[in-house]
Amino acid sequence: MEKFVRVLLIGFILFLAACGTDNNEGEEGGEEQEDKGSISIGMNNWAENVAVSNMWKIILEEEGYDVSLEPVEKAILYEGLVAGDLDIGMEIWLPNTDKAFYEEHEENIDWRETWYEGTDLALVVPSYMEDINSVEDLKGNEEQFDSEIIGIDPGSSIMGLTEEVITEYDLDYELVASSEPSMLAELQNRMENEEPIVVTLWKPHWTFAEMDLKILEEPNNIYGDAENISYAAREGLEEDHPEVVEWFDNFMLDDQQLGSLMAELNEADSEEEGAQNWIDDNRDLINEWIGE
C-alpha cells in the first residue's frame, strides 16, 4: 500500500510539473509578437524608394505584420493600388512628375501624406568641373563630354524632360539610356579619375551625401519646380489597418535623414542590413512615427 501511495504521489508531482511547463510555454508564447496580417508595398527601383521600402518592411515586421516588397514599374504600381493587389506605394511625385497618373486614378486611390519636401530633377556634374555651372555651359563643350549625357531608364520622366532640355538649349548631345545602377557606376568611374561627365540625377539621392556634385542651373525651368514625395494607399487600407496608415501619415524625412538612410543601404552588404543599421541608429525618430 505504501509503495502504491508513493507511485501516486510521484505521478501527481510529475503531472504538476507538466502543467507548470505548459503554463510557462503559454506565457512565453504570449510574449511573441501578434500576427497582425499582411502588407504589400509596391517598390520601384529608385534608390530612395528601395531605402524607405526596406526600412518600413523591417519596422512593420517588428510590429507584427507580414510584409512583402513587390518590385514594380510606376504604371504597374498605380494599377496594383487600384486593383487592391498592392497596399502601399511609397513614392508619389506631385504636382508635376506623376500628374498624369494622379489624374487618371484620382478617384480610385487613397492619396496620403507627404514624407519628403523639395525634390530636384536636373543635369548634374562633378564639382571639380568649375567652368560648367549651367545647362547653357554644355554648349560648345561637347568634345570633353564625348557629346553624351548619361541617363537612366528609357521612358522615365527625367529622360523625357532631358530630351526637351537638349532641344530647347540646342545641345549637340546624345542622351544615353541605361539604368540607374549603370549610370552611377559610370559616374563613379569617371570621378575617380576626375574626368568630365554629365548625368541625369535627382534629389533625394544618396550620391549627394557621398559624392561632391553640383546641379546645373536650368534657366528655362523645363525640369520644373521642386516637388514633394508622398505615399498612396489602396482604398480601404485605412479601415483594414488604421494604425499602419497613421504611422505612414506621421512619417517624415529631411534631406540629411534620407541621405543617410540611402548611404547606409549603399555601403552595407545587403539592403536589409543597411536599413536595419539605420533603424538602430534612429530609434527615437521612428518612435515618433509609430507613437512609442
Secondary structure, 3 states (H helix, E strand, C coil): CHHHHHHHHHHHHHHHHHHHHHHHHHHHHHHCCCCCCEEEEEECCCHHHHHHHHHHHHHHHHCCCEEEEEECCHHHHHHHHHHCCCCEEEEEEECCCCHHHHHHHCCCEEEEEEEEECCEEEEEEECCCCCCCEHHHHCCCCHHHCCEEECCCCCCHHHHHHHHHHHHCCCCCEEECCCHHHHHHHHHHHHHCCCCCCEEEEECCCHHHHCCEEECECCCCCCCCCCEEEEEEECCHHHHCHHHHHHHHHCCCCHHHHHHHHHHHHHCCCHHHHHHHHHHHCHHHHHHHHCC
